[in-house]
């Protein structure tokens, strides 16, 4: 099932196609996202970042922060579920 748009969140970060960090993960935005997810009573989360299959560092960092803020949240990473090109399929 695809999550409704209102339950899809974006965070500032960027890797290039080779997995090199262009823009570090904006951890402060994750705190705001956690507040929104808490208010929406989100129980499970899939984290998928562009080029995360090449370098999962941002997905892993986001998961660690969100797990600390929302300890009961079930989190899946696209880089673990399907570590391959094509973000749509990983989502």
TASUL-V363374 format. One record per residue. RES is the residue in one letter. OMEGA is omega in whole degrees, 0 to 359 (999 if undefined). Layout:
# TASUL-V363374
res: (RES & RES)
omega: (OMEGA & OMEGA)
This chain:
# TASUL-V363374
res: (X & X & X & X & X & X & X & X & X & X & X & X & X & X & X & X & X & X & X & X & X & X & X & X & X & X & X & X & X & X & X & X & X & X & X & X & X & X & X & X & X & X & X & X & X & X & X & X & X & X & X & X & X & X & X & X & X & X & X & X & X & X & X & X & X & X & X & X & X & X & X & X & X & X & X & X & X & X & X & X & X & X & X & X & X & X & X & X & X & X & X)
omega: (177 & 180 & 176 & 184 & 182 & 178 & 174 & 185 & 178 & 177 & 181 & 175 & 178 & 170 & 173 & 186 & 177 & 179 & 178 & 181 & 175 & 179 & 180 & 177 & 179 & 185 & 179 & 178 & 179 & 177 & 177 & 179 & 179 & 178 & 179 & 180 & 178 & 180 & 180 & 180 & 178 & 181 & 183 & 184 & 170 & 179 & 180 & 177 & 177 & 180 & 178 & 178 & 178 & 182 & 185 & 187 & 182 & 177 & 180 & 179 & 180 & 180 & 181 & 180 & 183 & 178 & 177 & 181 & 182 & 189 & 180 & 182 & 174 & 186 & 173 & 179 & 177 & 181 & 177 & 183 & 182 & 183 & 182 & 178 & 179 & 183 & 183 & 180 & 179 & 179 & 999)
